[in-house]
Amino acid sequence: MLLAGCAPAGAVTGAPAPTGRAPEGTYAVGVRTFTLDAGSARPLPVTVWYPAKGGAVAVGRFPVVIYSHGLDSLPELHAGLTSRWAAAGFVVAAPAFPNTRRGAARFNRADVRNQPADCWRLIRHLVRLDARQDDPLAGHLDVARFAAAGHSAGGYTTARMFTSDHPSRLRAGVIVAGGGMAGGLAGQPAPLLFVHGTADPIVPLAVGRAAYDRAPGPAAFVSVLGQGHGEYLIPGEPGFEQVFATMTDFLRWTLYGDREARERLRTDARSPLTRYESR
C-alpha cells in the first residue's frame, strides 16, 4: 500500500572535503533514449538528459544522476525536474522499469525489489559507454561520480542501492517521498538527502523520518509543509523552487565538491513552505 500511486503529483557534515566548483549559469539540454539489453528477458528503456551546446554534448565531463520513477509513472513525467538538473551540469539517466512503469504489460509492484539491480546494470553500461569511441556521450561522463535519486517507489529503489557493498562511485542519494527497503541504508556511508511532504497520504511522513534516522552517514531532511506525495516536484507548484534548489545544491556539493553549494544548503529551503534539518 505504501508504494501505490507514485506518479509525481546547518548543511550536511561528514562527506569528503569539497575541492571543486559546479558550473555557473545553465546549459541547453539534449535528450536521447535507448534500450539497455533489448533482447533480454528484462529490457530497460532509458531516457538521458545531458548538458548540450550547439546541438552536441557540451564540452566537459559531467557527474551522472540515476533517477528512478515511482509506480505507474515514466521518466518523461519527471522531465520538469530532470531537464533542470541537466541544465545545471549533470547527466541524468532515468530507466523505465519493466514491471512498475505506466503501461507495463505485467504490472507488479513487488518488482521494486529488483529495480536496484536494474540501476546498477545501467551504471555499468554508462561506464562502458564512456570508454567507447562511437557514442556522443563518450568522454563526457564522470564515471567516478554517480548519485542515485528517486521518487516514491523510486525512493525505495534508491535507498536499496546504499547497501553495505555499494561501490564508491555512488557518492550520494536523494530519496523523495520514500523510505528504506530491507537491507538498504547500510555500510559505507554516503550523504543522503530526504524530501517528504508532511501530509503525504501514500507514504506517511513517519516512514521517511524512520529512513532518515537509520541513515548510517551524513543526512539531511526537507519537510514540505502541508504537501502530499510529490506535487512539489512539479515546476510552478508550491515548494518546487525550494525543493529544487536544495536538491541541486546537494548534488553540486556531493558530486562537484562545491563548497559554496554546501553552505547554501542552510538556506535553500528557508520559506513558510519548507523546513530543513541535518545531522
C-alpha positions in Angstrom: 0.0 0.0 0.0 2.8 2.4 0.8 4.1 2.2 -2.8 0.9 2.9 -4.6 0.1 6.0 -6.7 3.6 7.2 -7.3 3.3 9.4 -10.4 4.5 12.8 -9.3 1.7 14.9 -8.4 23.1 23.6 9.3 24.5 21.7 5.9 25.2 18.0 6.0 28.5 17.2 7.5 30.9 14.3 7.2 31.3 14.0 3.4 34.7 14.1 1.6 36.2 17.6 1.8 34.8 19.9 -1.0 37.5 20.7 -3.6 35.7 21.8 -6.7 33.1 24.1 -8.1 29.9 23.3 -10.1 29.3 25.0 -13.4 27.9 28.5 -13.3 24.9 29.5 -15.4 22.9 26.9 -17.3 23.3 24.7 -20.4 21.0 23.9 -23.2 19.6 20.4 -22.7 19.8 17.4 -25.0 17.7 14.3 -24.7 18.2 10.8 -26.0 16.7 7.4 -25.5 18.0 3.9 -25.8 17.0 0.4 -24.6 19.5 -1.5 -22.4 19.7 -5.2 -23.1 16.9 -5.0 -25.7 16.9 -8.7 -26.5 17.0 -9.9 -22.9 14.2 -11.1 -20.6 14.4 -7.7 -18.8 14.9 -4.9 -21.4 15.3 -1.5 -19.8 14.3 1.6 -21.8 16.3 4.6 -20.6 15.9 8.4 -21.1 19.0 10.5 -20.8 19.1 14.3 -20.3 22.5 15.9 -20.8 24.2 19.4 -20.9 24.3 20.5 -24.6 25.8 23.3 -26.7 25.3 23.9 -30.4 23.4 20.7 -30.9 26.0 18.5 -29.3 27.1 17.4 -25.9 28.7 20.3 -24.0 32.4 20.3 -23.5 33.5 18.7 -20.3 32.8 15.7 -18.1 29.6 15.7 -16.0 28.6 13.7 -13.0 25.7 11.3 -13.5 22.4 11.1 -11.6 20.4 7.8 -11.9 16.8 8.8 -11.5 14.1 6.2 -10.5 10.4 6.8 -11.1 7.6 5.6 -8.9 4.8 3.1 -9.5 2.7 3.8 -12.6 5.0 6.5 -13.8 7.5 7.1 -16.5 10.8 9.1 -16.8 9.3 11.7 -19.1 6.7 12.6 -16.4 9.7 13.9 -14.3 11.2 15.9 -17.1 10.4 19.2 -15.3 13.0 18.1 -12.7 15.5 16.0 -14.7 15.9 18.6 -17.5 16.7 21.3 -15.0 19.4 19.1 -13.5 20.9 18.6 -16.9 20.8 22.4 -17.4 22.7 22.7 -14.2 25.6 20.5 -15.3 24.5 16.9 -14.7 23.8 13.9 -16.9 20.6 12.3 -15.8 19.8 8.8 -16.8 16.3 7.5 -16.0 15.2 3.9 -16.6 11.6 2.9 -17.2 11.3 -0.1 -15.0 9.9 -3.3 -16.7 7.1 -4.1 -14.4 6.3 -0.9 -12.5 6.2 1.7 -15.3 2.9 3.1 -16.7 1.7 0.7 -19.4 3.7 -2.3 -18.2 2.3 -5.5 -19.7 2.6 -7.3 -16.4 2.4 -4.6 -13.7 3.8 -5.9 -10.4 4.6 -3.6 -7.6 6.6 -6.3 -5.8 9.1 -6.0 -8.7 10.5 -2.9 -6.9 12.9 -5.2 -5.1 14.6 -6.0 -8.5 15.0 -2.4 -9.5 18.2 -1.6 -7.7 19.9 -4.2 -9.8 18.4 -2.5 -12.9 20.1 0.7 -11.8 23.4 -1.0 -11.2 23.1 -2.6 -14.7 22.6 0.9 -16.1 25.6 2.3 -14.2 27.8 -0.4 -15.6 26.5 0.3 -19.1 27.3 4.0 -18.8 30.8 3.3 -17.5 31.4 1.2 -20.7 29.7 3.7 -22.9 32.0 6.5 -21.7 35.0 4.5 -22.9 33.7 3.9 -26.4 34.7 5.8 -29.5 31.4 5.8 -31.3 29.0 7.4 -28.8 28.3 11.1 -28.5 28.4 10.8 -24.7 31.8 9.1 -24.7 34.3 11.1 -22.7 31.6 13.3 -21.2 30.6 11.1 -18.3 32.4 11.4 -15.0 32.0 7.8 -14.1 33.7 8.2 -10.7 30.8 10.5 -9.6 27.3 9.0 -9.6 24.3 9.8 -7.5 21.0 8.0 -7.2 17.7 9.8 -6.8 14.1 8.7 -6.9 10.5 9.4 -6.0 8.2 7.1 -4.0 8.9 3.5 -5.2 11.9 5.1 -6.9 12.9 6.4 -3.5 12.8 2.9 -2.1 14.8 1.7 -5.1 17.4 4.5 -4.4 17.7 3.5 -0.7 18.3 -0.1 -1.6 21.3 0.9 -3.7 23.1 2.0 -0.5 23.8 -1.4 0.9 27.0 -2.4 2.7 28.8 -3.3 -0.5 27.9 -0.4 -2.8 30.8 0.8 -4.9 32.5 4.1 -4.0 31.5 5.6 -7.4 28.0 6.0 -5.9 28.6 9.2 -4.0 25.1 10.4 -2.8 21.4 9.7 -2.7 18.2 11.8 -2.9 15.1 10.0 -1.6 11.8 11.8 -2.3 8.6 10.6 -0.6 10.2 7.2 0.0 11.7 5.1 2.7 14.3 2.4 3.3 13.9 -1.2 1.9 15.2 -4.1 3.9 18.9 -4.3 3.5 19.3 -0.7 2.4 20.9 2.3 4.1 23.8 0.3 5.5 27.6 0.1 5.3 29.8 2.6 3.5 28.4 6.0 4.5 27.3 8.4 1.7 25.5 11.7 2.1 21.7 11.2 1.8 19.0 13.8 1.3 15.4 13.0 2.2 12.5 15.1 0.9 8.9 14.4 2.2 5.6 16.1 2.3 4.2 16.4 5.8 0.7 15.5 4.5 1.7 12.6 2.2 -1.2 10.2 2.1 0.7 7.4 0.2 4.0 7.1 2.1 3.5 8.7 5.5 6.0 11.2 6.8 6.9 8.8 9.6 8.2 6.3 7.0 10.6 8.9 5.5 11.7 10.0 9.0 12.5 6.4 10.0 14.7 6.0 7.0 16.4 9.3 7.8 17.0 8.1 11.3 18.6 4.9 10.1 20.9 6.5 7.6 24.5 5.5 8.6 26.2 8.6 7.3 25.6 12.3 6.9 21.9 13.0 6.1 19.5 15.9 5.7 15.7 16.1 5.7 13.5 18.6 3.9 9.9 18.7 5.1 7.5 20.2 2.6 4.8 21.6 4.9 1.2 20.6 4.2 2.1 19.0 0.9 1.3 15.5 -0.3 3.1 12.8 -2.3 5.2 14.8 -4.8 3.4 17.7 -6.3 6.3 19.8 -5.1 8.4 18.1 -7.8 6.4 19.9 -10.5 7.6 23.3 -11.6 5.2 26.0 -10.5 3.7 24.0 -7.7 4.1 25.2 -4.1 7.5 24.2 -2.7 9.1 23.3 -6.0 11.6 26.2 -6.0 12.9 25.4 -2.5 13.0 21.7 -3.0 14.7 22.0 -6.4 17.3 24.5 -5.0 18.1 22.2 -2.1 18.4 19.0 -4.1 20.5 20.7 -6.8 22.9 22.3 -4.3 23.1 18.9 -2.5 24.2 17.3 -5.8 26.6 20.2 -6.5 28.3 19.7 -3.2 28.4 15.8 -3.2 29.3 15.4 -6.9 31.3 18.5 -7.7 32.7 19.2 -4.2 31.2 22.7 -4.4 31.8 24.4 -1.0 29.5 27.3 -1.8 26.7 25.0 -2.7 27.2 23.2 0.6 26.9 26.5 2.5 23.7 27.3 0.6 22.0 24.2 1.9 21.4 26.0 5.1 19.1 28.5 3.5 17.8 27.0 0.2 14.7 25.6 1.9 14.1 28.6 4.1 10.5 29.6 3.5 7.0 29.2 5.0 6.6 26.0 2.9 9.7 24.1 3.8 11.9 23.1 6.7 15.5 21.8 6.5 17.4 19.9 9.1 20.6 17.9 9.1 22.8 15.7 11.2 
